[in-house]
Amino acid sequence: MNPAGARPCLNPLFRMQWEQAQQSWVLLYPEGMVKLNQSAAEILRRCDGERDMQGIVTDLEQAFSATGLAADVNAFLEIARAQRWVVWK
């Protein structure tokens, strides 16, 4: 579980960028690259260290006219933390 009130941000070991050749967002790191699907990219783009998980969920729900995304966002952020793509402030 993510710490209450903590704010996720991209681990400084990774850089996220749009890859024209891949037509997708990718995470670059010294040993390689991770191609992100659209959902993962949208979540990680909001991991700026300013928003907590609820802020990210609210922004995604507004941007995509959706509701009930909290469980999916939390599950993804758990995976992203295990992969060390994000750290929590």
GROMACS elastic network, one bead per residue, 0.5 to 0.9 nm:
[ bonds ]
;  ai    aj funct       b0    kb
    1     4     6  0.86814   500
    1    74     6  0.78443   500
    1    75     6  0.87465   500
    1    78     6  0.70634   500
    2     5     6  0.85982   500
    2     6     6  0.72623   500
    2     8     6  0.89845   500
    2    53     6  0.82356   500
    2    74     6  0.75529   500
    2    77     6  0.79977   500
    2    78     6  0.72188   500
    2    88     6  0.82024   500
    3     6     6  0.53546   500
    3     7     6  0.85044   500
    3    88     6  0.79871   500
    4     7     6  0.87728   500
    4    52     6  0.83072   500
    4    53     6  0.85451   500
    5    51     6  0.89366   500
    5    52     6  0.58188   500
    5    53     6  0.76417   500
    5    54     6  0.85988   500
    6    49     6  0.85641   500
    6    51     6  0.83740   500
    6    52     6  0.56715   500
    6    53     6  0.75506   500
    6    88     6  0.58915   500
    6    89     6  0.55710   500
    7    47     6  0.74955   500
    7    48     6  0.78621   500
    7    49     6  0.50422   500
    7    50     6  0.62380   500
    7    51     6  0.55355   500
    7    53     6  0.66547   500
    7    87     6  0.83131   500
    7    88     6  0.54120   500
    7    89     6  0.51602   500
    8    11     6  0.89512   500
    8    44     6  0.88732   500
    8    46     6  0.86914   500
    8    47     6  0.52057   500
    8    48     6  0.67288   500
    8    49     6  0.52326   500
    8    50     6  0.79307   500
    8    51     6  0.73551   500
    8    52     6  0.66380   500
    8    53     6  0.74027   500
    8    77     6  0.82891   500
    8    81     6  0.89080   500
    8    86     6  0.61046   500
    8    87     6  0.55974   500
    8    89     6  0.62094   500
    9    12     6  0.86409   500
    9    44     6  0.79911   500
    9    46     6  0.81918   500
    9    50     6  0.80273   500
    9    51     6  0.88086   500
    9    85     6  0.85250   500
    9    86     6  0.53898   500
    9    87     6  0.55785   500
    9    88     6  0.62739   500
    9    89     6  0.73496   500
   10    13     6  0.82591   500
   10    14     6  0.68932   500
   10    15     6  0.77986   500
   10    16     6  0.83064   500
   10    44     6  0.72399   500
   10    45     6  0.86403   500
   10    47     6  0.61663   500
   10    48     6  0.68584   500
   10    49     6  0.78912   500
   10    84     6  0.87146   500
   10    85     6  0.59631   500
   10    87     6  0.63163   500
   10    88     6  0.87573   500
   11    14     6  0.56840   500
   11    15     6  0.81601   500
   11    84     6  0.67581   500
   11    85     6  0.53864   500
   11    87     6  0.55376   500
   11    88     6  0.89189   500
   12    15     6  0.71632   500
   12    85     6  0.86533   500
   12    86     6  0.85720   500
   12    87     6  0.88351   500
   13    28     6  0.84852   500
   13    29     6  0.61984   500
   13    30     6  0.78544   500
   13    84     6  0.88384   500
   13    85     6  0.80904   500
   14    27     6  0.60447   500
   14    28     6  0.54923   500
   14    30     6  0.81083   500
   14    84     6  0.89741   500
   14    85     6  0.67332   500
   14    86     6  0.87924   500
   15    26     6  0.81016   500
   15    27     6  0.54608   500
   15    28     6  0.50591   500
   15    29     6  0.66002   500
   16    25     6  0.68376   500
   16    26     6  0.56165   500
   16    28     6  0.62114   500
   16    41     6  0.86573   500
   16    44     6  0.84553   500
   16    45     6  0.81173   500
   17    24     6  0.85618   500
   17    25     6  0.55766   500
   17    26     6  0.56324   500
   17    27     6  0.66595   500
   17    28     6  0.77248   500
   18    22     6  0.83112   500
   18    23     6  0.73783   500
   18    24     6  0.58387   500
   18    26     6  0.62856   500
   18    27     6  0.89751   500
   19    22     6  0.53124   500
   19    23     6  0.58167   500
   19    24     6  0.56269   500
   19    25     6  0.58502   500
   19    26     6  0.65008   500
   19    35     6  0.89417   500
   20    24     6  0.68946   500
   20    25     6  0.86034   500
   21    24     6  0.80843   500
   22    25     6  0.78906   500
   22    26     6  0.84306   500
   22    35     6  0.79709   500
   24    35     6  0.69253   500
   24    36     6  0.67376   500
   24    37     6  0.72627   500
   24    38     6  0.75950   500
   24    41     6  0.84761   500
   25    34     6  0.87017   500
   25    35     6  0.63674   500
   25    36     6  0.55817   500
   25    37     6  0.74809   500
   25    38     6  0.77279   500
   25    40     6  0.89668   500
   25    41     6  0.61340   500
   26    33     6  0.65241   500
   26    34     6  0.54262   500
   26    36     6  0.54071   500
   26    37     6  0.87336   500
   26    41     6  0.78936   500
   27    32     6  0.85193   500
   27    33     6  0.55577   500
   27    34     6  0.50079   500
   27    35     6  0.65773   500
   27    36     6  0.73222   500
   27    85     6  0.83073   500
   28    31     6  0.82231   500
   28    32     6  0.61385   500
   28    34     6  0.65410   500
   28    35     6  0.88129   500
   29    32     6  0.54140   500
   29    33     6  0.60694   500
   29    34     6  0.83738   500
   30    33     6  0.82559   500
   36    39     6  0.79525   500
   36    40     6  0.58285   500
   36    41     6  0.57714   500
   37    40     6  0.54521   500
   37    41     6  0.62064   500
   37    42     6  0.87161   500
   38    41     6  0.51445   500
   38    42     6  0.61350   500
   38    43     6  0.87025   500
   39    42     6  0.51914   500
   39    43     6  0.63220   500
   39    44     6  0.86451   500
   40    43     6  0.52630   500
   40    44     6  0.60792   500
   40    45     6  0.84710   500
   40    73     6  0.88820   500
   40    76     6  0.74353   500
   41    44     6  0.51257   500
   41    45     6  0.58820   500
   41    46     6  0.86460   500
   42    45     6  0.52687   500
   42    46     6  0.67074   500
   42    60     6  0.77224   500
   43    46     6  0.54134   500
   43    47     6  0.67332   500
   43    56     6  0.71998   500
   43    57     6  0.84476   500
   43    60     6  0.76377   500
   43    73     6  0.71626   500
   43    76     6  0.83178   500
   43    77     6  0.82757   500
   44    47     6  0.50072   500
   44    48     6  0.80954   500
   44    77     6  0.85374   500
   44    80     6  0.87498   500
   44    85     6  0.87908   500
   44    86     6  0.82282   500
   45    48     6  0.71539   500
   46    49     6  0.84501   500
   46    50     6  0.87264   500
   46    51     6  0.75143   500
   46    55     6  0.89452   500
   46    56     6  0.61200   500
   46    59     6  0.83272   500
   46    60     6  0.86473   500
   47    50     6  0.75938   500
   47    51     6  0.69884   500
   47    52     6  0.83171   500
   47    53     6  0.86270   500
   47    56     6  0.74762   500
   47    86     6  0.77318   500
   48    51     6  0.67003   500
   49    52     6  0.75841   500
   49    87     6  0.88472   500
   49    88     6  0.76422   500
   49    89     6  0.66007   500
   50    55     6  0.88457   500
   51    54     6  0.76483   500
   51    55     6  0.51692   500
   51    56     6  0.61132   500
   52    55     6  0.51944   500
   52    56     6  0.63726   500
   52    57     6  0.87606   500
   53    56     6  0.50760   500
   53    57     6  0.61922   500
   53    58     6  0.85941   500
   53    70     6  0.81081   500
   53    73     6  0.78728   500
   53    74     6  0.73594   500
   53    77     6  0.87220   500
   54    58     6  0.60287   500
   54    59     6  0.85135   500
   54    70     6  0.74129   500
   55    58     6  0.51055   500
   55    59     6  0.61317   500
   55    60     6  0.85910   500
   56    59     6  0.51784   500
   56    60     6  0.61656   500
   56    61     6  0.85870   500
   56    70     6  0.89151   500
   56    73     6  0.82545   500
   57    60     6  0.51375   500
   57    61     6  0.60391   500
   57    62     6  0.85423   500
   57    67     6  0.89102   500
   57    68     6  0.86461   500
   57    69     6  0.63201   500
   57    70     6  0.57884   500
   57    73     6  0.68268   500
   57    74     6  0.88668   500
   58    61     6  0.51616   500
   58    62     6  0.61701   500
   58    63     6  0.85399   500
   58    67     6  0.87134   500
   58    69     6  0.86047   500
   58    70     6  0.86131   500
   59    62     6  0.52053   500
   59    63     6  0.60266   500
   59    64     6  0.85908   500
   60    63     6  0.50203   500
   60    64     6  0.60319   500
   60    65     6  0.80590   500
   60    66     6  0.76821   500
   60    67     6  0.89218   500
   60    69     6  0.79243   500
   61    64     6  0.54019   500
   61    65     6  0.54553   500
   61    67     6  0.55739   500
   61    68     6  0.78859   500
   61    69     6  0.69028   500
   62    65     6  0.51485   500
   62    66     6  0.67574   500
   62    67     6  0.84100   500
   63    66     6  0.79275   500
   64    67     6  0.87991   500
   66    69     6  0.73328   500
   67    70     6  0.83757   500
   68    71     6  0.72976   500
   68    72     6  0.83494   500
   69    72     6  0.54598   500
   69    73     6  0.60851   500
   69    74     6  0.85328   500
   70    73     6  0.51773   500
   70    74     6  0.59661   500
   70    75     6  0.84743   500
   71    74     6  0.51483   500
   71    75     6  0.60606   500
   71    76     6  0.86030   500
   72    75     6  0.50759   500
   72    76     6  0.61576   500
   72    77     6  0.85771   500
   73    76     6  0.51483   500
   73    77     6  0.61144   500
   73    78     6  0.86149   500
   74    77     6  0.50853   500
   74    78     6  0.62141   500
   74    79     6  0.87677   500
   75    78     6  0.51735   500
   75    79     6  0.65103   500
   75    80     6  0.87348   500
   76    79     6  0.50898   500
   76    80     6  0.60981   500
   76    81     6  0.85541   500
   77    81     6  0.59606   500
   77    82     6  0.84558   500
   77    85     6  0.89653   500
   77    86     6  0.76643   500
   78    81     6  0.51214   500
   78    82     6  0.61990   500
   78    83     6  0.86227   500
   79    82     6  0.50268   500
   79    83     6  0.61373   500
   79    84     6  0.84438   500
   79    85     6  0.86309   500
   80    83     6  0.50574   500
   80    84     6  0.60276   500
   80    85     6  0.50891   500
   80    86     6  0.57963   500
   80    87     6  0.86956   500
   81    85     6  0.58476   500
   81    86     6  0.51234   500
   81    87     6  0.63698   500
   81    88     6  0.83907   500
   82    85     6  0.76969   500
   82    86     6  0.84529   500
   83    86     6  0.78961   500
   84    87     6  0.68699   500
